[in-house]
Amino acid sequence: MVRRDLINEKEKIYLLSLASKVPFDTVKLIIRDYYLNEYNIMFSKVPSLTDSSILEYKESIQSISRKYHLSESKVASLLFSFKYEMRSPEEIIEQAQDQSADNSEYEDQ
């Protein structure tokens, strides 16, 4: 699943690579490693407001930082840009539609 997502997002990864001056393969591997860790966290625990997942995310970023010899802030910046800043128009529209549907459900209750 992660591999498919990375293939579908290769243009985004390439643009992020150019913008951040980090080699394409390194950016791709950072994103891959993070998503693999994220999926392991998601599927290994029952989510709650008091879980320790934030610590696991921190450890994941620290591990990736050491592995690719980049600062934690650089790794976090790459991941944040990939996940939240580099969204396609379709993703923005889909999110707006989801929020609208959620708001309608809330108002109906």
DOMAR-38113 format. One record per residue (C-alpha): x, y, z. Coordinates in Angstrom, 2 decimals. Example, Ala and Ser with C-alpha at 12.3 -4.5 7.8 and 13.67 -1.06 7.14 Angstrom:
DOMAR-38113
<rec X="12.30" Y="-4.50" Z="7.80"/>
<rec X="13.67" Y="-1.06" Z="7.14"/>
This chain:
DOMAR-38113
<rec X="0.00" Y="0.00" Z="0.00"/>
<rec X="2.82" Y="2.43" Z="0.87"/>
<rec X="4.66" Y="1.59" Z="-2.35"/>
<rec X="1.55" Y="2.30" Z="-4.42"/>
<rec X="1.03" Y="5.63" Z="-2.66"/>
<rec X="4.63" Y="6.63" Z="-3.30"/>
<rec X="4.34" Y="5.74" Z="-6.99"/>
<rec X="1.15" Y="7.82" Z="-7.26"/>
<rec X="2.81" Y="10.76" Z="-5.49"/>
<rec X="6.17" Y="10.75" Z="-7.33"/>
<rec X="5.60" Y="14.22" Z="-8.82"/>
<rec X="4.92" Y="15.63" Z="-5.35"/>
<rec X="8.01" Y="13.89" Z="-4.00"/>
<rec X="10.13" Y="15.22" Z="-6.86"/>
<rec X="8.91" Y="18.79" Z="-6.31"/>
<rec X="9.53" Y="18.50" Z="-2.58"/>
<rec X="12.99" Y="17.14" Z="-3.33"/>
<rec X="13.81" Y="20.14" Z="-5.50"/>
<rec X="12.35" Y="22.65" Z="-3.05"/>
<rec X="14.16" Y="21.16" Z="-0.05"/>
<rec X="17.43" Y="20.39" Z="-1.88"/>
<rec X="17.30" Y="16.80" Z="-0.62"/>
<rec X="17.84" Y="14.01" Z="-3.18"/>
<rec X="14.64" Y="12.47" Z="-4.59"/>
<rec X="15.54" Y="8.95" Z="-3.42"/>
<rec X="16.21" Y="10.20" Z="0.11"/>
<rec X="12.88" Y="12.05" Z="0.30"/>
<rec X="11.08" Y="8.99" Z="-1.06"/>
<rec X="12.74" Y="6.72" Z="1.52"/>
<rec X="12.04" Y="9.13" Z="4.38"/>
<rec X="8.36" Y="9.22" Z="3.46"/>
<rec X="8.26" Y="5.45" Z="3.03"/>
<rec X="9.88" Y="4.80" Z="6.41"/>
<rec X="7.59" Y="7.26" Z="8.16"/>
<rec X="4.42" Y="5.78" Z="6.66"/>
<rec X="5.53" Y="2.25" Z="7.51"/>
<rec X="6.11" Y="3.35" Z="11.11"/>
<rec X="2.82" Y="5.27" Z="11.14"/>
<rec X="0.84" Y="2.25" Z="9.91"/>
<rec X="2.51" Y="0.06" Z="12.52"/>
<rec X="1.49" Y="2.54" Z="15.22"/>
<rec X="-2.08" Y="2.84" Z="13.89"/>
<rec X="-2.71" Y="-0.86" Z="13.61"/>
<rec X="-0.91" Y="-2.01" Z="16.72"/>
<rec X="-2.83" Y="0.08" Z="19.25"/>
<rec X="-6.35" Y="1.09" Z="20.05"/>
<rec X="-6.43" Y="4.88" Z="19.64"/>
<rec X="-7.17" Y="7.04" Z="22.65"/>
<rec X="-6.56" Y="10.55" Z="23.86"/>
<rec X="-4.04" Y="9.33" Z="26.43"/>
<rec X="-2.04" Y="6.92" Z="24.31"/>
<rec X="1.69" Y="7.24" Z="23.87"/>
<rec X="1.56" Y="7.46" Z="20.07"/>
<rec X="3.02" Y="10.98" Z="20.08"/>
<rec X="6.14" Y="9.53" Z="21.69"/>
<rec X="6.21" Y="6.84" Z="19.02"/>
<rec X="5.96" Y="9.48" Z="16.28"/>
<rec X="8.82" Y="11.35" Z="17.93"/>
<rec X="10.92" Y="8.19" Z="18.07"/>
<rec X="10.08" Y="7.48" Z="14.43"/>
<rec X="11.30" Y="10.92" Z="13.34"/>
<rec X="14.42" Y="10.58" Z="15.47"/>
<rec X="15.17" Y="7.18" Z="13.93"/>
<rec X="14.67" Y="8.47" Z="10.39"/>
<rec X="16.82" Y="11.51" Z="11.21"/>
<rec X="19.72" Y="9.32" Z="12.31"/>
<rec X="19.30" Y="6.91" Z="9.38"/>
<rec X="19.44" Y="9.62" Z="6.70"/>
<rec X="21.79" Y="12.02" Z="8.53"/>
<rec X="19.31" Y="14.91" Z="8.51"/>
<rec X="18.15" Y="16.99" Z="11.46"/>
<rec X="14.87" Y="16.08" Z="13.11"/>
<rec X="13.47" Y="19.45" Z="12.08"/>
<rec X="14.40" Y="18.82" Z="8.42"/>
<rec X="12.71" Y="15.40" Z="8.50"/>
<rec X="9.64" Y="16.85" Z="10.20"/>
<rec X="9.53" Y="19.70" Z="7.68"/>
<rec X="9.69" Y="17.28" Z="4.73"/>
<rec X="6.94" Y="15.11" Z="6.18"/>
<rec X="4.72" Y="18.05" Z="7.07"/>
<rec X="5.11" Y="19.57" Z="3.62"/>
<rec X="4.34" Y="16.25" Z="1.94"/>
<rec X="1.30" Y="15.48" Z="4.08"/>
<rec X="-0.29" Y="18.89" Z="4.50"/>
<rec X="1.12" Y="21.55" Z="2.22"/>
<rec X="1.44" Y="19.77" Z="-1.10"/>
<rec X="-2.19" Y="18.85" Z="-1.65"/>
<rec X="-3.81" Y="18.51" Z="-5.03"/>
<rec X="-6.99" Y="20.43" Z="-5.85"/>
<rec X="-8.87" Y="17.11" Z="-5.66"/>
<rec X="-7.61" Y="16.52" Z="-2.11"/>
<rec X="-8.66" Y="20.01" Z="-1.04"/>
<rec X="-12.15" Y="19.55" Z="-2.55"/>
<rec X="-12.51" Y="16.10" Z="-0.97"/>
<rec X="-11.54" Y="17.46" Z="2.45"/>
<rec X="-14.03" Y="20.33" Z="2.12"/>
<rec X="-16.79" Y="17.88" Z="1.14"/>
<rec X="-15.95" Y="15.62" Z="4.09"/>
<rec X="-16.04" Y="18.58" Z="6.48"/>
<rec X="-19.36" Y="19.73" Z="5.03"/>
<rec X="-20.84" Y="16.25" Z="5.46"/>
<rec X="-19.54" Y="16.09" Z="9.05"/>
<rec X="-21.04" Y="19.49" Z="9.81"/>
<rec X="-24.40" Y="18.41" Z="8.38"/>
<rec X="-24.38" Y="15.25" Z="10.50"/>
<rec X="-23.56" Y="17.27" Z="13.61"/>
<rec X="-26.32" Y="19.80" Z="12.90"/>
<rec X="-28.84" Y="16.97" Z="12.38"/>
<rec X="-28.07" Y="15.56" Z="15.82"/>
